[in-house]
Amino acid sequence: MSEPQPKPKKPRGIARLIAGACIACGARCQAVCPVNCVEMTDSGEPVIDTAKCIGCQKCVKICPASALEMFFTPEEQKILEQLAASAIPVEEEVDPEAAALALKLAEYRGVWVFVEQTEGEPAKVSWELLGVGADLAAKLGVELCALVIGESVEHLCSESFAYGAAKTYLLDAPVYKYYRTEAYVEGCCHLIEKYKPEIILMGATGMGRDLAGAIATRVATGLTADCTGLAIDEKRNLMQTRPAFGGNIMATIMCDKFRPQMSTVRPNVMPMPERREGAKGIIIRDPFTVTEDSVLTKVIEIIRDSHSKGTVDITGAEFIISGGRGMMAPENFTLLQELADELGGVVGASRSAVDAGWMPGDRQVGQTGKTVRPKIYIACGISGAIQHLVGMQDSDIVIAINRDSSAPIFEVATYGIVGDLFQVVPAITKRIRKMKQARR
Ligand SMILES: Cc1cc2nc3c(=O)[nH]c(=O)nc-3n(C[C@H](O)[C@H](O)[C@H](O)COP(=O)(O)OP(=O)(O)OC[C@H]3O[C@@H](n4cnc5c(N)ncnc54)[C@H](O)[C@@H]3O)c2cc1C
């Protein structure tokens, strides 16, 4: 009987630079090297200490220009070829660091959505997040859970079930009556440490932004703000897409070494899920509470913002007629208001129109304005810069009116009208009025 063959070890090789390929991206290869064998030259190119390199391939994988490759000696090359030809099982080395990380991450399971409420009134964005949360939970094969915090807010648990949650974690106590960062952070962190969710989604509202940032800092994890897309990769990581560099590119951000993964999403970015009346779920009432004395912020009185009276909330409108720099002057916005009145809609604006002082800031649509998702969005004299598009491109129907046929707005438009808005808009208004009169 012949002796069993020892399993050959797969050569690891060493990393080396491909001449002329480095783009001096900012020393990413140096940053990931676990054995500090990468030094940078003054021109930003890596110099690899081959004596120290352990062939982990981290620098090769991170290089955005594929300027690093693995080098094998002729002997190692031979072994690799033999292994490939003989198909002898190779003894893969287990990276103990990676194994420990995988075990730690596996402790976290479930997708949570924070249900934002003010005096018991839920923020619609919470339900939108349950919609996208359901897709993520299904992909991961885990439960979709809601997180409800407040005083006398149990009715929001049933609402959460109606919008898709299977379970709701509830903190209901007088100390949570008004949103105060300290109390809510304590409550959330307690639940996170106890139940270990792998994903937490919050609305990118004043409250959500404040709370998410404070929690991420406390539990030492990553947070991606203002996501416009969420998906799961093959390793269960959350792929969080958002505009970056002033909206000129879309970046997908991952938090692959820490849990929970946290994202905020602006209202109206995700579609509303269908409401399932009477849907049932499990309520986990956690008795955790914070003493009133330990909360430094006290709510003495709530004073409603008198300026907000009479202001228009464009985010909830079904018809938005927006004007841009092509409107030429503030008084020309009355043309848009007339059309909006006929349609029962509101007037929005591009940032250029707002910066020019033609429209108030709360009408601005776009990256630094509001995200809207109306049934019909009519863009008048708006070129369609990416920063504007991210705020309105998910509208059901986009109608663009622009005299420049090559304006980028036409790329997202369902219907495009190439023409002078000062002729086209009044003509549409007139036509609608006529149609309405004919129906009476
Ligand atoms: C960090 C950052 C954030 C930003 N955030 C936002 C944001 O939230 N929202 C936003 O809108 N922008 C934002 N911007 C600005 C954005 O880049 C554009 O500058 C802006 O959207 C352009 O506005 P506009 O289309 O009205 O003007 P322009 O780009 O000047 O376009 C005017 C258009 O009107 C057309 N026009 C002129 N006269 C007529 C006419 N008589 N009839 C028909 N068409 C006519 C022209 O052909 C042109 O296409 C941001 C920029 C940065 C850098």
PDBQT file of the ligand as one rigid body, heavy atoms in Angstrom, charges set to zero:
ROOT
HETATM    1  C1  LIG A 501     -23.237  70.473  -3.530  1.00  0.00    +0.000 C 
HETATM    2  C2  LIG A 501     -24.297  70.970  -4.473  1.00  0.00    +0.000 A 
HETATM    3  C3  LIG A 501     -25.611  70.787  -4.147  1.00  0.00    +0.000 A 
HETATM    4  C4  LIG A 501     -26.619  71.234  -4.995  1.00  0.00    +0.000 A 
HETATM    5  N1  LIG A 501     -27.923  71.013  -4.668  1.00  0.00    +0.000 NA
HETATM    6  C5  LIG A 501     -28.880  71.365  -5.538  1.00  0.00    +0.000 A 
HETATM    7  C6  LIG A 501     -30.260  71.099  -5.245  1.00  0.00    +0.000 A 
HETATM    8  O1  LIG A 501     -30.622  70.598  -4.185  1.00  0.00    +0.000 OA
HETATM    9  N2  LIG A 501     -31.165  71.436  -6.189  1.00  0.00    +0.000 N 
HETATM   10  C7  LIG A 501     -30.851  72.004  -7.379  1.00  0.00    +0.000 A 
HETATM   11  O2  LIG A 501     -31.741  72.265  -8.193  1.00  0.00    +0.000 OA
HETATM   12  N3  LIG A 501     -29.563  72.276  -7.659  1.00  0.00    +0.000 NA
HETATM   13  C8  LIG A 501     -28.582  71.998  -6.766  1.00  0.00    +0.000 A 
HETATM   14  N4  LIG A 501     -27.292  72.306  -7.055  1.00  0.00    +0.000 N 
HETATM   15  C9  LIG A 501     -27.038  73.189  -8.221  1.00  0.00    +0.000 C 
HETATM   16  C10 LIG A 501     -27.000  72.424  -9.522  1.00  0.00    +0.000 C 
HETATM   17  O3  LIG A 501     -25.693  71.950  -9.770  1.00  0.00    +0.000 OA
HETATM   18  C11 LIG A 501     -27.389  73.349 -10.706  1.00  0.00    +0.000 C 
HETATM   19  O4  LIG A 501     -26.528  74.467 -10.708  1.00  0.00    +0.000 OA
HETATM   20  C12 LIG A 501     -28.820  73.848 -10.641  1.00  0.00    +0.000 C 
HETATM   21  O5  LIG A 501     -29.717  72.791 -10.446  1.00  0.00    +0.000 OA
HETATM   22  C13 LIG A 501     -29.140  74.538 -11.953  1.00  0.00    +0.000 C 
HETATM   23  O6  LIG A 501     -30.414  75.124 -11.863  1.00  0.00    +0.000 OA
HETATM   24  P1  LIG A 501     -31.279  75.397 -13.143  1.00  0.00    +0.000 P 
HETATM   25  O7  LIG A 501     -31.473  74.148 -13.906  1.00  0.00    +0.000 OA
HETATM   26  O8  LIG A 501     -32.478  76.158 -12.722  1.00  0.00    +0.000 OA
HETATM   27  O9  LIG A 501     -30.376  76.445 -13.959  1.00  0.00    +0.000 OA
HETATM   28  P2  LIG A 501     -29.552  76.248 -15.276  1.00  0.00    +0.000 P 
HETATM   29  O10 LIG A 501     -28.620  75.100 -15.185  1.00  0.00    +0.000 OA
HETATM   30  O11 LIG A 501     -28.957  77.568 -15.591  1.00  0.00    +0.000 OA
HETATM   31  O12 LIG A 501     -30.628  75.877 -16.379  1.00  0.00    +0.000 OA
HETATM   32  C14 LIG A 501     -31.581  76.760 -16.847  1.00  0.00    +0.000 C 
HETATM   33  C15 LIG A 501     -32.303  76.057 -17.986  1.00  0.00    +0.000 C 
HETATM   34  O13 LIG A 501     -33.376  76.862 -18.415  1.00  0.00    +0.000 OA
HETATM   35  C16 LIG A 501     -33.492  76.705 -19.824  1.00  0.00    +0.000 C 
HETATM   36  N5  LIG A 501     -34.230  77.894 -20.298  1.00  0.00    +0.000 N 
HETATM   37  C17 LIG A 501     -33.836  79.191 -20.271  1.00  0.00    +0.000 A 
HETATM   38  N6  LIG A 501     -34.804  79.983 -20.755  1.00  0.00    +0.000 NA
HETATM   39  C18 LIG A 501     -35.821  79.172 -21.122  1.00  0.00    +0.000 A 
HETATM   40  C19 LIG A 501     -37.100  79.403 -21.689  1.00  0.00    +0.000 A 
HETATM   41  N7  LIG A 501     -37.535  80.647 -21.973  1.00  0.00    +0.000 N 
HETATM   42  N8  LIG A 501     -37.875  78.339 -21.936  1.00  0.00    +0.000 NA
HETATM   43  C20 LIG A 501     -37.453  77.080 -21.674  1.00  0.00    +0.000 A 
HETATM   44  N9  LIG A 501     -36.265  76.812 -21.138  1.00  0.00    +0.000 NA
HETATM   45  C21 LIG A 501     -35.456  77.844 -20.856  1.00  0.00    +0.000 A 
HETATM   46  C22 LIG A 501     -32.083  76.605 -20.310  1.00  0.00    +0.000 C 
HETATM   47  O14 LIG A 501     -32.036  75.965 -21.575  1.00  0.00    +0.000 OA
HETATM   48  C23 LIG A 501     -31.437  75.797 -19.204  1.00  0.00    +0.000 C 
HETATM   49  O15 LIG A 501     -31.449  74.421 -19.514  1.00  0.00    +0.000 OA
HETATM   50  C24 LIG A 501     -26.290  71.888  -6.206  1.00  0.00    +0.000 A 
HETATM   51  C25 LIG A 501     -24.942  72.063  -6.535  1.00  0.00    +0.000 A 
HETATM   52  C26 LIG A 501     -23.967  71.611  -5.676  1.00  0.00    +0.000 A 
HETATM   53  C27 LIG A 501     -22.525  71.809  -6.069  1.00  0.00    +0.000 C 
ENDROOT
TORSDOF 0
